[in-house]
Each structure stands twice: as structure tokens, then as C-alpha cells.
């Protein structure tokens, strides 16, 4: 038996003996380590970047977080920026989606193992065929990102940006926005375009379509085009929750944020909407100074980052479905109802079990991480809490603490960004499964 056959055989035995959740952990970890190894290459860097910072950027990209300890534009050349874009593209669509689509393109078949991993990585309805789902996700991603890049290019050329710079920036930011990665080539994000309605719309459409996910967007489109008579229960939960929270964030920011009050007319409206949208979709771009937000709005943003968007999309956070399930539990207890319902529909016990577990585990991680960082980081607690919520929710908004983290703080953030991308329950189950087997 050849060396390749031996390695292949051992790898197959290894992956089959592990749970889908454990395989997801290993899969994302491999991509992080490969990305880190590539970013360490000196010819990708404009200036020397410490090893831990390269690891931080690789993890942030794969987790589609967008938090950075060094400037992407000032630290990496075109090729380095391209590698980072590839990493958050893979992280955005899911490493198993990427891997399995390649497998389909070459062998025309996928194994039962691949199907189980994808079912774990995405909340795919049982009636939907995996092959059809994968092809649809890839096509959906390509179409949205190409359209986004074209629109960005038009917008940037209107701003007088040179052709090549406008082209590269358009592609980079289109992929980043759709994958809700939050990586940008501008050191002040999009603060120069606060009142630019075209750019605000481009980012918002890409981020919302990416964060809600292919299943939800398709479900809504079929209903609007009258292909179906009714949208699914999950889509209703996500859509209603998303609109309510988005409106809450926008109205609160519009009337109570001093930074917004300094703006006039269209800029004021767009800044309010964008702040709520970027927190909800976890896209991580900002058009006003996040570090300058007042305490009430800072807490509101933390809450929106804590929730996130759809479980089937690119957004992070605890997910809207978890919030709606928790609210339904509270309502049923207060009214003494025997069944737990939302929008007059009974919520299955399995969903309630996952929701409560996610809520408890997610909150525990935030508390424990803040507790650890309070020993090593010289920053106000509100800033630590904000940055931790942003990292675990894979948001990327920052009040300036990330760039000042100690080495220990950077390592802690690397771990929680990784956990945030996997999902706290997936990560917890992977650890528990290994412990039980040991």
C-alpha cells in the first residue's frame, strides 16, 4: 500500500469516528492554520507583522469577524489582502460548503458523511436535497457578490477613486459585506461615506441578504412572487424578529445618540439605520465613530450584536430564533399556557432545548471572557464587554480596544472568534463528545 493510500485510509477512519460537530471544529481549525501559515510569508506583507497578529487576522477572516490588530491596508500588500479575502469568503459560505462543492464539481457525488456535516453547519430543511442546496448557495453567493462589486465600482468611481483601486476595493468590500466579514481597506471603515445613500444601500442589501441566508431570502422571494402561498415558520420568526430589532435600533439611535444629532437630514437617517443594520447583520462596517457612541447606544449595540440574525446565514450572534424561543418560553410561563408558541405556532421541544442551551452557554462565555480580560487589559469594563460581544458575535465593530490588546488578550479573542463562528452549541458538543469518548 502506498503512503498516500495509508494516509487517506487513516484520515477516513479518523473523520468517521468523530461526530459532525467535532469534524467541523477540525475543519475550520485546519483552514485557520493554513491561512495563518500563508499570511506569515514575508512577501505578502508591506511591513513586519508579529506571528500572533497574523494568527489573529487569519482567525478573524475565517470566522468572518473583521476585528483586526493591524491595519489590513497598511500591513498587507495586494496579494496578502487577496489571501485574507479568500479566507473570509470560505468562512462566509462555510468550509464544508466550499469543500463539498469542489467534490461535486470533480466527482459528481457526495458521501453521507459530507451530508451530515452540512446539516450540522447549516439549518437545512430535511426536504431540501443537499446537492440542490449547495449549488443554490454557490450561485446565490456569486450573483450577489458580482452585482455588489459592480455597484461598488460605480459608487467609488463617482467618488473620484482611481480605476484599479476602485476595482479591487469593490471586489474586496462586496465579498466582505455579503459574508458579513467586516474587513475593509479603509482605516476608518466607511465613515467618509456617512451620507452616501448609494454606498449605504449596497452594503445594507449585501449584508442583509447574506445574514438572513439563502433559505430565508428564497422563502420570502417565493412568497412575494406568489410561487408559494405561505412562508415557513422559521422564516416568519427570523423576519419578524429582524424587522422589530432593526426598527428598535434605528429609532433609538436616531433620537438618542449625540453623534447622530450632530448630523443633518439624510446623513442622520442613514447613520441611524446603518448603525442598527451593521449590529444586527454583524457585518461590522461603521459610518460613525463606534468608540464615540454614548453609553445607552453602546449597550443597545451590544444587545443587537448579542442577538445577531438568521441561523442559516453568514451572521454571527446568538440568533433571532434563540431570542424568539426564549421570549415564547417567558410568555407561556407568565400566561400559564401549557404549550409554548410564537405567532400562534407551537415551537418544537428540540428547538426550545437548543435555544435555552445556546442562551445559557453564550452568556457564560461572555461573562467568563470579560472576567479573564479584566485581569490583563487596562480598559473600561464597557469597552471590554463591547469588544467581547463583537468578537463572539463575529461582528467586527470596535471601540478601539482590539488594537491595544495584550498578547494574552489577543489569544483569548482568537479562541472566542473561532467559537463564535462555529456556534457555541456546536463547539460545546464537540468538546463534550470528545470527553465522553475519552
ABEGO torsion letter per residue (X at the ends): XBAAAAAAAAAAAAAAABBAAAAAAAAAAAAAAAAAAAAABAAABABBBBAAAAAAAAAAAAAGAGBBABBAAAABBAAAAAAAAAAAAAAAAEAAAAAAAAAAAAAGBBBAAAAAAAAAABBBBAABBAAAAAAAAAAAAAAAAAAAAAAAAAAAAAAGBBAAAAAAAAAAAAAAAAAGAGBBABAAEAAAAAABAAAAAAAAAAAAAAAAEAAAAAAAAAAAAGABABBBAAAAAAAAAAAAAAAAAAAAAAAABAAAAABBEAAAAAAAAAAAAAAAAGAGBBABBAAABBAAAAAAAAAAAAAEBBAABABBEAEAAAAAAAAAAAAAAAAGBABBBBGGBBBBAAAAAAAAAAAAAAAAAAAAAAAAAAAABBBBAAAAAAAAAAAAAGAGBBAGAAAABBAAAAAAAAAAAAAAAAEAAAAAAAAAAAAAAX
